[in-house]
Amino acid sequence: MARLLTSHGTGSGRQPSRVLALGLLAVLVGLLTGVVGACFRMALTAAEAFRGTVITWAHGQPYGMAIVIGACMTATAIAAFLVRRVVPEAAGSGIPHVEAQLEGEAKPAPLWLIPVKFVGGVLAIGSGLALGREGPSIQMAAGIANMIGRAFRRSISDCRELVAGAAGAGLATAFNAPLAGAVFVLEELVGRFEPRITVVALGASAAAIAVSRLIVGDHHDFIMPVLTSSRLEHIPIYCLLGIFIGVISIVYNRSLLATVAVTDRLNRVPELRAAVIGAGVGVVAWYAPHMVGGGDPITQQALLGVGTLALLPAFFMLRLVLGALSYSAGTPGGLLAPVLVLGAQAGLFAGLAVQALAPVLGIQPEAMAVVGMTAFFVGVVRAPLTGIALVTEMTGSTQLLLPMLAASFSAMAVPTMTGDAPVYTSLRKRVAAPDRSTPS
């Protein structure tokens, strides 16, 4: 078995054994990814619960607001310090770095990335930064794949395939979405279908989810109300929703990149920049504790139809600004969970507007929120199959596949026709930039 796993044969007679070896290593990578990803999710849950407890306690103290702001500043500054001093590649989402590694544009990150990404992610997201758990999960998984590939002396091409499969397993673990993880590898990371990569992606995602569900349980991430299948006459409405989402996805991408560039020019000391942003997040946490953090509770409320036409735009703008500032802090943390928050809010707003203007149509605002999540993901990332699979697995809403397709078509067409680049393509260009202190 050891000889099989460390073989490097490239001849046609040895291809079956090579595929088998990669498949076995993919399962091993997936098992380790599942353990790390599940522990990361539990640590984030505990950190966010602790943040809520501290904020509640602080409201009864004479200097409670200063305590909350100071705690947020300290946590984000420590996270930024760990990144700058130990593993600079751990800044930001990590997905652009993984993509650059797969393209041969960046070297694999050192093994220290895994603990730095884990601890830094818990500190940053736990302190209230509007960042997602999927970015750290994916990059830690890639670090595990690099470690396994080197340990079994695999070739460079084999290691890259293991990294791609591991990244999909990381996404699968972060969102409890095994199919989306495998599709993410083929659609976003490698951009093509190859049997070998498919074997690796499926093996890694399946193993990761099996372990993760043993640890954190087997359930959808979001509880959904009863949704009815949309009628054919609703499809034009979902196409219009996609156009609306496509426009705001352009705003999101450009505002994110602009914020990162501006904050980098204003302050090139990562710890100080992170502390200032953490202080701002602390102020928001003091007055509106439910609006900070990764955002799953906000998404859940939107999917249940909780919101008003008057307040949703304000909440959307707050999360948009908070997300861009949080990402520019240079701490570990992803973009996809906050993107789902914004998509659900935008979809719910559109659904409530249609319901108010044309109640005879019978549009469910909750359904529009689900479709909005998908469309916003597609508009920002340009990975429609991944977006549809991800939201379907997270919500269990299979009735909305046709509306998702219609909205994704429009949401992807608008930024594509305007020449707006996918967010990870834009961020990947920063990975190889010299003297980079901004997140990628």
C-alpha positions in Angstrom: 0.0 0.0 0.0 2.8 2.4 0.8 4.4 1.8 -2.6 1.1 2.4 -4.3 0.5 5.7 -2.5 4.0 7.0 -3.2 4.3 5.9 -6.9 4.9 8.4 -9.6 4.3 6.3 -12.7 2.9 8.1 -15.8 2.7 5.3 -18.3 -0.7 4.1 -19.5 -0.2 0.8 -17.7 0.2 2.5 -14.4 -2.7 5.0 -14.7 -5.3 2.8 -12.9 -3.0 2.4 -9.9 -2.2 6.1 -9.9 -5.9 7.0 -9.9 -6.5 4.5 -7.1 -3.6 6.0 -5.0 -5.0 9.5 -5.5 -8.4 8.4 -4.6 -7.2 6.8 -1.3 -5.2 9.9 -0.5 -8.2 12.1 -1.3 -10.2 10.1 1.2 -7.5 10.6 3.8 -7.4 14.4 3.1 -11.1 14.5 3.3 -11.2 12.8 6.7 -8.7 15.2 8.1 -10.5 18.1 6.5 -13.8 17.0 8.1 -12.3 16.9 11.5 -10.6 20.3 11.2 -13.6 21.9 9.5 -16.1 20.6 12.1 -13.9 21.7 15.0 -13.6 25.1 13.3 -17.4 25.4 13.0 -17.8 24.4 16.7 -15.2 26.9 17.8 -16.9 29.7 15.8 -20.3 28.8 17.3 -18.7 29.0 20.8 -16.9 32.3 20.0 -20.1 33.9 18.7 -22.1 32.7 21.7 -19.4 34.1 24.0 -19.5 37.5 22.1 -23.2 37.7 22.7 -22.8 36.9 26.4 -20.1 39.6 26.8 -22.2 42.2 25.0 -25.3 41.4 27.2 -23.1 41.6 30.3 -21.4 44.8 29.2 -24.7 46.6 28.8 -25.0 46.5 32.6 -21.6 47.9 33.3 -20.5 51.6 33.6 -18.0 51.3 30.8 -19.7 48.5 28.9 -19.3 50.1 25.4 -15.6 50.7 25.9 -15.2 47.0 27.0 -16.9 45.7 23.9 -15.0 48.0 21.6 -11.7 47.2 23.3 -12.4 43.4 23.1 -13.2 43.7 19.3 -10.1 45.8 18.7 -7.8 43.4 20.6 -9.1 40.2 18.9 -8.9 41.6 15.4 -5.4 43.1 16.0 -4.1 39.7 17.3 -5.6 38.0 14.3 -3.8 40.4 12.0 -0.6 40.1 14.0 -0.6 36.3 13.6 -1.1 36.7 9.8 1.7 39.2 9.3 4.2 37.7 11.6 3.7 34.0 10.9 1.9 33.2 7.6 1.0 36.3 5.4 -0.8 33.9 3.0 -3.4 33.4 5.7 -4.9 36.8 5.2 -8.4 37.2 3.7 -10.4 34.4 2.2 -7.6 32.1 1.1 -9.5 30.9 -2.0 -7.6 33.3 -4.3 -4.3 31.9 -2.9 -5.5 28.3 -3.5 -6.5 29.2 -7.1 -3.2 30.9 -7.7 -1.4 27.8 -6.4 -3.4 25.6 -8.7 -2.4 27.8 -11.6 1.3 27.7 -10.6 1.2 31.5 -9.7 1.9 31.0 -6.0 3.8 28.6 -3.8 2.0 26.3 -1.3 1.6 28.0 2.1 3.6 26.6 5.0 2.1 24.1 7.4 1.8 26.9 10.0 -1.1 28.2 7.9 -3.5 25.7 9.5 -3.3 26.8 13.1 -2.9 30.5 12.1 -6.0 30.3 9.9 -7.9 28.4 12.6 -7.1 30.7 15.5 -7.1 33.9 13.5 -10.5 33.0 12.0 -12.0 32.3 15.3 -10.7 35.6 16.7 -11.8 37.7 13.7 -15.2 36.2 13.1 -15.8 35.7 16.8 -15.1 39.3 17.5 -17.9 40.3 15.0 -16.2 40.9 11.6 -18.6 40.2 8.8 -16.6 37.3 7.4 -17.4 33.7 6.4 -16.1 30.4 7.7 -15.7 28.8 4.3 -12.5 30.7 3.3 -10.5 29.5 6.3 -12.0 26.0 5.9 -11.0 25.8 2.3 -7.5 27.1 2.8 -6.9 24.9 5.8 -8.0 21.9 3.7 -5.5 22.9 1.0 -2.8 23.0 3.7 -3.7 19.5 4.7 -3.6 18.3 1.1 -0.1 19.9 0.7 1.1 18.1 3.8 -0.3 14.7 2.7 1.0 15.1 -0.8 4.5 15.9 0.5 4.4 13.1 3.0 3.6 10.5 0.3 6.0 12.0 -2.2 3.4 12.7 -4.8 4.3 14.6 -8.0 3.5 18.3 -8.4 0.5 17.6 -10.6 -0.8 15.0 -8.1 -0.4 17.5 -5.2 -2.4 20.1 -7.1 -5.2 17.7 -7.7 -5.3 16.8 -4.1 -5.3 20.6 -3.2 -8.3 21.1 -5.6 -10.2 18.2 -4.1 -9.4 19.3 -0.5 -10.7 22.8 -1.3 -14.0 21.3 -2.3 -14.0 19.3 0.9 -13.4 22.4 2.8 -16.4 24.1 1.2 -18.5 21.1 1.7 -17.6 21.0 5.4 -18.2 24.7 6.0 -21.8 24.6 4.5 -22.7 20.9 5.0 -23.0 20.7 1.2 -21.1 17.8 -0.3 -22.4 18.2 -3.9 -21.6 21.9 -3.9 -18.1 21.1 -2.7 -17.4 18.7 -5.6 -19.0 21.1 -8.2 -16.9 24.0 -6.8 -13.7 22.1 -7.6 -14.7 21.5 -11.3 -16.4 24.8 -12.0 -14.4 27.4 -10.0 -11.0 26.0 -9.1 -10.0 24.0 -12.2 -12.6 25.1 -14.7 -12.9 21.8 -16.5 -14.1 18.2 -16.1 -11.5 15.5 -15.8 -12.1 12.0 -14.5 -9.1 12.1 -12.2 -10.0 15.4 -10.6 -13.6 14.3 -10.3 -12.5 11.1 -8.4 -10.4 13.2 -6.0 -13.1 15.8 -5.5 -15.8 13.3 -4.8 -13.7 11.2 -2.5 -12.5 14.2 -0.5 -15.9 15.7 -0.1 -17.6 12.5 0.8 -15.1 11.6 3.4 -15.1 15.2 4.9 -18.9 15.3 5.1 -19.0 11.8 6.7 -16.7 12.9 9.5 -18.1 16.4 9.9 -21.7 15.0 10.3 -20.5 12.6 13.0 -19.1 15.6 14.9 -21.6 18.4 14.3 -24.7 16.5 13.2 -26.6 15.9 9.9 -29.0 18.8 9.3 -29.6 21.6 6.8 -27.9 24.9 7.8 -31.2 26.8 7.5 -34.8 26.0 8.5 -37.2 26.8 5.8 -41.0 27.5 5.8 -43.2 25.5 3.4 -42.6 26.7 -0.1 -44.8 26.0 -3.1 -43.5 25.3 -6.5 -43.4 28.5 -8.6 -45.7 28.8 -11.5 -44.4 29.3 -15.1 -45.8 32.8 -15.1 -43.4 33.7 -12.2 -40.3 33.0 -14.3 -40.1 36.5 -15.8 -40.3 37.9 -12.3 -37.3 35.8 -11.3 -35.4 36.9 -14.4 -36.0 40.5 -13.4 -34.8 39.6 -9.9 -31.6 38.2 -11.5 -31.1 41.5 -13.3 -31.5 43.5 -10.1 -29.1 41.1 -8.3 -26.7 41.3 -11.1 -26.5 45.1 -10.8 -25.9 45.0 -7.1 -23.3 42.2 -7.4 -21.3 44.6 -9.6 -21.6 47.2 -6.8 -20.5 44.7 -4.3 -17.4 43.5 -6.2 -16.3 47.1 -7.0 -16.9 48.4 -3.5 -15.0 45.5 -1.9 -12.0 46.0 -4.2 -12.1 49.7 -3.7 -12.3 49.4 0.1 -9.3 47.0 0.2 -7.3 49.4 -2.0 -8.2 52.5 0.0 -7.5 51.0 3.4 -4.2 49.7 2.2 -3.1 53.2 1.0 -4.3 54.9 4.2 -2.6 52.5 6.6 0.1 50.0 5.8 0.4 48.7 9.4 -1.9 45.6 9.4 -2.4 45.4 13.2 -3.4 49.1 13.5 -5.7 48.8 10.5 -7.4 45.7 11.9 -7.7 47.4 15.3 -9.4 50.5 13.9 -11.8 48.3 11.9 -12.4 46.1 14.9 -13.3 49.2 16.9 -15.9 50.1 14.3 -17.3 46.6 14.4 -17.4 46.9 18.2 -19.6 50.0 17.9 -22.0 48.2 15.6 -22.0 45.2 18.0 -22.9 47.4 20.9 -26.0 49.0 19.2 -27.0 46.1 16.9 -25.3 42.8 18.0 -27.4 40.8 15.6 -25.9 42.6 12.6 -22.3 41.5 13.1 -20.4 38.2 12.6 -20.7 35.7 9.9 -24.4 36.4 9.4 -26.1 33.0 9.5 -28.8 34.3 11.9 -29.5 37.2 9.5 -29.9 34.9 6.6 -32.2 32.6 8.6 -34.5 35.5 9.4 -34.6 36.6 5.8 -35.5 33.0 4.7 -38.3 33.1 7.2 -39.6 36.3 5.7 -38.7 38.5 8.6 -38.1 42.1 7.4 -39.8 45.2 6.1 -39.5 47.2 2.9 -38.4 50.2 5.0 -35.6 48.6 7.0 -34.1 46.0 4.6 -32.3 48.5 2.4 -30.6 50.0 5.5 -29.6 46.6 6.8 -28.3 45.6 3.4 -26.1 48.7 3.2 -24.9 48.2 6.7 -23.8 44.6 5.9 -22.3 45.7 2.6 -20.1 48.3 4.2 -19.3 46.1 7.2 -18.4 43.2 4.9 -16.0 45.3 2.8 -14.3 46.8 5.8 -14.0 43.5 7.6 -12.3 41.9 4.6 -9.9 44.8 4.3 -8.8 44.2 7.9 -6.4 41.5 6.6 -7.5 38.8 9.1 -8.6 35.3 8.1 -12.2 35.1 6.9 -14.2 34.3 3.8 -16.6 36.1 1.5 -19.3 33.5 0.7 -21.3 33.5 3.9 -21.7 37.3 3.9 -22.6 37.1 0.2 -25.4 34.7 1.1 -26.6 37.2 3.7 -26.8 40.0 1.2 -28.4 37.8 -1.4 -31.1 36.7 1.0 -31.8 40.3 2.1 -32.0 41.6 -1.5 -34.3 38.7 -2.5 -36.6 39.2 0.4 -36.8 42.9 -0.3 -37.7 42.2 -4.0 -40.3 39.6 -2.8 -41.9 42.0 -0.4 -42.0 44.7 -3.1 -43.7 42.3 -5.6 -46.1 41.2 -3.0 -47.1 44.8 -2.1 -47.4 45.9 -5.8 -49.0 42.8 -7.2 -50.4 40.5 -4.5 -52.5 38.7 -7.1 -49.4 37.0 -8.4 -49.0 35.0 -5.2 -45.2 35.4 -5.0 -43.7 34.1 -1.7 -41.1 36.6 -0.4 -39.3 33.7 1.3 -38.9 31.9 -2.1 -37.5 35.2 -3.5 -35.0 35.2 -0.6 -33.8 31.7 -1.4 -33.4 32.6 -5.1 -31.8 35.9 -4.2 -29.1 34.0 -2.3 -28.3 31.9 -5.4 -28.4 34.8 -7.8 -26.1 37.0 -5.7 -23.6 34.1 -5.3 -23.7 33.7 -9.1 -23.3 37.4 -9.8 -20.3 37.8 -7.5 -18.5 34.5 -8.1 -19.8 33.5 -11.6 -20.2 29.9 -10.6 -23.9 29.1 -11.2 -23.8 25.3 -10.7 -22.0 25.7 -7.4 -24.4 28.4 -6.3 -27.5 26.4 -7.2 -26.1 23.2 -5.5 -25.0 25.1 -2.5 -28.2 26.9 -1.7 -30.3 23.9 -2.5 -28.3 21.7 0.0 -28.2 24.4 2.7 -32.0 25.0 2.5 -33.3 21.7 1.2 -35.5 23.7 -1.3 -35.7 21.6 -4.4 -38.9 23.2 -5.6 -37.1 26.4 -6.7 -34.6 24.9 -9.2 -36.2 26.5 -12.2 -36.5 30.0 -10.6 -32.8 29.6 -9.5 -31.8 28.8 -13.1 -33.7 31.8 -14.4 -32.4 34.2 -11.9 -28.8 32.9 -12.2 -29.0 33.4 -15.9 -29.8 37.1 -15.5 -27.5 37.6 -12.6 -24.5 36.2 -14.5 -25.4 37.9 -17.8 -25.4 41.5 -16.4 -21.9 41.6 -14.9 -20.5 39.5 -17.8 -21.8 42.0 -20.4 -20.5 44.9 -18.5 -17.0 43.4 -18.2 -17.0 43.1 -14.4 -14.6 40.4 -13.4 -15.6 37.6 -10.9 -14.5 38.6 -7.4 -11.9 35.8 -6.9 -10.4 36.6 -10.3 -9.8 40.1 -9.2 -8.5 39.1 -5.7 -6.2 36.5 -7.2 -4.3 39.3 -9.0 -3.3 40.6 -5.6 -1.7 37.4 -4.5 1.5 37.7 -6.5 1.7 41.5 -5.9 5.1 42.5 -4.3 5.0 43.8 -0.7 1.4 42.9 -0.4 -0.2 43.7 2.9 -3.8 43.5 1.8 -5.9 40.4 2.1 -6.4 37.9 -0.6 
